[in-house]
Amino acid sequence: MIDKVFSLIGQLPPLSNEKNPNIAAALAFFFGFIGMIIYGMSFIDIIIGISIAILAGLSLGPVDPILGYLAGMLVAAIYSYFRVLTSNRKLTGK
């Protein structure tokens, strides 16, 4: 499943301009998908990221709700980081 998520990220069009992946990850971790909106990610990024984070949170939520919440926030941060990283590579042509 992870490889499908990364291939999906690679197929998405680049963002409007280069962004810092560390800032994107920090905002997504601390503020969730509101942080992604603040940092200017596209609507499709938010929908895909929310879906992945909900699945991660639901898979660990029955064990411990806090663990499910943290898993969702961690997935949001990882998704944002790699999304911005691949977008920057497409924009710079590397």
C-alpha positions as CSV (number, residue, x, y, z in Angstrom):
1,M,0.0,0.0,0.0
2,I,2.9,2.4,0.8
3,D,4.3,2.0,-2.7
4,K,0.9,2.9,-4.2
5,V,0.7,6.0,-2.1
6,F,4.2,7.1,-3.3
7,S,3.3,6.4,-6.9
8,L,0.1,8.5,-6.4
9,I,2.1,11.3,-5.0
10,G,4.4,11.1,-8.0
11,Q,1.5,11.4,-10.5
12,L,0.0,14.5,-8.9
13,P,0.8,17.8,-10.7
14,P,3.3,20.1,-9.0
15,L,2.3,22.8,-6.7
16,S,2.2,26.4,-7.9
17,N,5.7,27.2,-6.5
18,E,8.6,25.7,-4.6
19,K,7.9,25.1,-0.9
20,N,10.0,24.0,2.1
21,P,9.2,20.3,2.9
22,N,10.2,20.7,6.5
23,I,7.8,23.5,7.1
24,A,5.0,21.6,5.3
25,A,5.6,18.6,7.5
26,A,5.7,20.6,10.7
27,L,2.5,22.5,9.9
28,A,0.8,19.2,9.0
29,F,1.9,17.5,12.2
30,F,1.0,20.3,14.6
31,F,-2.1,21.7,12.8
32,G,-3.3,18.7,10.8
33,F,-4.7,19.4,7.4
34,I,-5.4,23.0,8.4
35,G,-1.6,23.4,8.3
36,M,-1.7,22.0,4.7
37,I,-4.3,24.6,3.8
38,I,-2.3,27.4,5.4
39,Y,0.8,26.3,3.5
40,G,-1.0,26.4,0.2
41,M,-1.3,22.8,-0.8
42,S,-4.0,21.9,-3.3
43,F,-7.5,20.7,-2.6
44,I,-6.7,17.2,-4.0
45,D,-3.6,17.0,-1.6
46,I,-5.9,17.7,1.3
47,I,-8.4,15.1,0.3
48,I,-5.8,12.4,-0.3
49,G,-3.9,13.2,2.9
50,I,-7.1,13.2,5.0
51,S,-8.1,9.8,3.6
52,I,-4.7,8.3,4.3
53,A,-4.6,9.8,7.8
54,I,-8.1,8.6,8.7
55,L,-7.2,5.1,7.6
56,A,-4.1,5.2,9.7
57,G,-6.0,6.6,12.7
58,L,-8.8,4.1,12.4
59,S,-6.4,1.2,12.2
60,L,-4.8,2.2,15.5
61,G,-7.8,3.9,17.1
62,P,-9.4,0.8,18.6
63,V,-6.1,0.0,20.4
64,D,-5.7,3.5,21.9
65,P,-7.5,6.7,20.7
66,I,-4.4,8.8,21.4
67,L,-2.2,6.4,19.4
68,G,-4.7,6.7,16.5
69,Y,-4.6,10.5,16.7
70,L,-0.8,10.5,16.7
71,A,-0.7,8.1,13.8
72,G,-3.0,10.3,11.8
73,M,-0.9,13.4,12.5
74,L,2.4,11.6,11.7
75,V,0.9,10.3,8.4
76,A,-0.2,13.9,7.6
77,A,3.3,15.1,8.2
78,I,5.0,12.4,6.1
79,Y,2.5,12.9,3.3
80,S,3.1,16.6,3.3
81,Y,6.9,16.2,3.3
82,F,7.0,13.8,0.4
83,R,4.4,15.7,-1.6
84,V,6.3,19.0,-1.4
85,L,9.6,17.1,-2.1
86,T,8.2,15.5,-5.3
87,S,6.6,18.8,-6.3
88,N,9.8,20.7,-5.9
89,R,11.7,18.1,-8.0
90,K,9.1,18.5,-10.8
91,L,9.3,22.3,-10.7
92,T,13.1,22.3,-10.8
93,G,13.5,19.4,-13.2
94,K,15.8,17.4,-11.0
